[in-house]
Amino acid sequence: QVQLVESGGGLVQAGGSLRLSCVASGRTFSSYTMGWFRQAPGKERQFVSGISRSGGRTDYADSVKGRFTISRDNAKNAVYLQMNSLKPEDTAVYSCAATRLINPEVDLTSQDYNYWGQGTQVTVSS
């Protein structure tokens, strides 16, 4: 069992930046593949970015490539999402997710996660 707590969301103007953080409980953080997802009102949850257990591999949704960067610090039980050049269409609730299932470790775009945070709101004004 792992508990995830996100922070760092807020209101920002288009073109601005935010850094989201997600801290996990427990002592086996390095055994979890981690991901960031987002959900806008009236829309389905969307994969944003994933990072392998070691942090050596990352992947991104096409819509955020070149603007967002995922990273993790296994010593701090934390995963981060640096978001630059934000656009109004990035507005959503952002959630981090964790899993030990093999599918997301193999395919980082997989949504096959079993632990989710409560989410943090990101609002980008035009």
C-alpha positions as CSV (number, residue, x, y, z in Angstrom):
1,Q,0.0,0.0,0.0
2,V,1.3,3.5,-0.8
3,Q,-0.3,6.9,-0.2
4,L,0.3,9.7,-2.6
5,V,0.0,13.5,-1.9
6,E,0.3,16.0,-4.6
7,S,1.1,19.7,-4.3
8,G,2.2,22.7,-6.4
9,G,-0.9,23.4,-8.4
10,G,-2.4,26.8,-8.8
11,L,-3.4,29.6,-11.1
12,V,-0.9,30.8,-13.7
13,Q,-1.0,32.9,-16.9
14,A,-0.5,31.3,-20.2
15,G,3.3,30.9,-20.9
16,G,4.0,30.5,-17.2
17,S,5.4,27.6,-15.3
18,L,4.5,25.4,-12.4
19,R,6.2,22.5,-10.7
20,L,4.1,19.7,-9.3
21,S,5.3,17.4,-6.5
22,C,4.0,14.1,-5.4
23,V,5.3,12.5,-2.2
24,A,4.7,8.8,-1.4
25,S,4.5,7.1,1.9
26,G,6.4,3.9,2.6
27,R,9.9,2.6,2.2
28,T,9.7,0.9,-1.2
29,F,9.2,3.9,-3.5
30,S,11.9,2.8,-5.9
31,S,9.9,-0.3,-6.7
32,Y,7.0,1.8,-8.2
33,T,6.6,3.0,-11.7
34,M,5.2,6.6,-11.4
35,G,2.9,8.6,-13.6
36,W,1.1,11.9,-13.9
37,F,-2.4,12.1,-15.3
38,R,-4.9,14.9,-15.7
39,Q,-8.6,15.3,-16.1
40,A,-10.4,18.4,-17.3
41,P,-14.1,18.9,-16.6
42,G,-16.3,16.8,-18.8
43,K,-13.3,14.9,-20.3
44,E,-11.7,11.5,-19.7
45,R,-8.6,11.1,-17.7
46,Q,-5.5,11.6,-19.9
47,F,-2.0,10.3,-19.6
48,V,0.6,13.1,-19.2
49,S,3.9,11.5,-18.3
50,G,5.5,8.4,-16.9
51,I,8.8,7.5,-15.3
52,S,10.4,4.1,-14.7
53,R,11.3,2.8,-11.3
54,S,15.0,3.8,-11.7
55,G,14.1,7.1,-13.4
56,G,16.1,6.1,-16.4
57,R,13.2,6.1,-18.8
58,T,10.5,8.7,-19.3
59,D,7.6,9.2,-21.7
60,Y,5.2,12.0,-22.4
61,A,1.9,12.6,-24.1
62,D,2.4,14.4,-27.5
63,S,0.5,17.4,-26.2
64,V,3.1,18.1,-23.5
65,K,6.4,16.9,-25.1
66,G,9.0,19.6,-25.0
67,R,7.2,21.6,-22.4
68,F,6.8,19.2,-19.4
69,T,9.6,17.3,-17.6
70,I,9.1,14.4,-15.2
71,S,11.7,13.4,-12.7
72,R,11.9,11.5,-9.4
73,D,14.1,11.4,-6.3
74,N,13.9,7.9,-4.8
75,A,15.7,9.1,-1.7
76,K,12.9,11.6,-1.0
77,N,10.0,9.3,-2.2
78,A,9.0,12.0,-4.6
79,V,8.2,12.5,-8.2
80,Y,7.9,15.9,-9.9
81,L,6.4,17.4,-13.0
82,Q,8.0,20.6,-14.2
83,M,5.5,22.3,-16.5
84,N,6.7,25.2,-18.7
85,S,5.0,27.2,-21.5
86,L,1.6,26.4,-20.0
87,K,-1.4,26.8,-22.2
88,P,-5.1,27.2,-21.3
89,E,-5.8,23.7,-22.5
90,D,-3.4,22.4,-19.8
91,T,-6.1,23.3,-17.2
92,A,-7.1,20.2,-15.3
93,V,-6.8,18.3,-12.1
94,Y,-3.4,16.7,-12.1
95,S,-2.9,13.4,-10.2
96,C,0.1,11.2,-9.6
97,A,-0.1,7.5,-9.7
98,A,2.0,4.5,-8.6
99,T,2.1,0.9,-9.4
100,R,4.2,-2.2,-9.2
101,L,2.4,-3.8,-12.1
102,I,4.6,-4.7,-15.0
103,N,2.6,-3.1,-17.7
104,P,3.4,0.6,-17.0
105,E,7.1,-0.3,-16.4
106,V,7.2,-1.8,-19.9
107,D,4.9,0.8,-21.5
108,L,5.1,4.1,-19.6
109,T,2.0,5.4,-21.3
110,S,-0.1,2.6,-19.8
111,Q,-2.9,3.7,-17.4
112,D,-2.7,0.5,-15.5
113,Y,-2.0,2.1,-12.1
114,N,-3.5,1.0,-8.8
115,Y,-2.6,3.8,-6.5
116,W,-3.7,7.4,-7.0
117,G,-3.3,10.7,-5.3
118,Q,-6.2,13.1,-4.6
119,G,-5.1,15.5,-7.3
120,T,-4.1,19.2,-7.5
121,Q,-5.8,21.8,-9.6
122,V,-3.9,23.6,-12.3
123,T,-5.6,26.5,-14.0
124,V,-4.0,28.4,-16.9
125,S,-5.5,31.7,-17.8
126,S,-5.3,33.2,-21.3
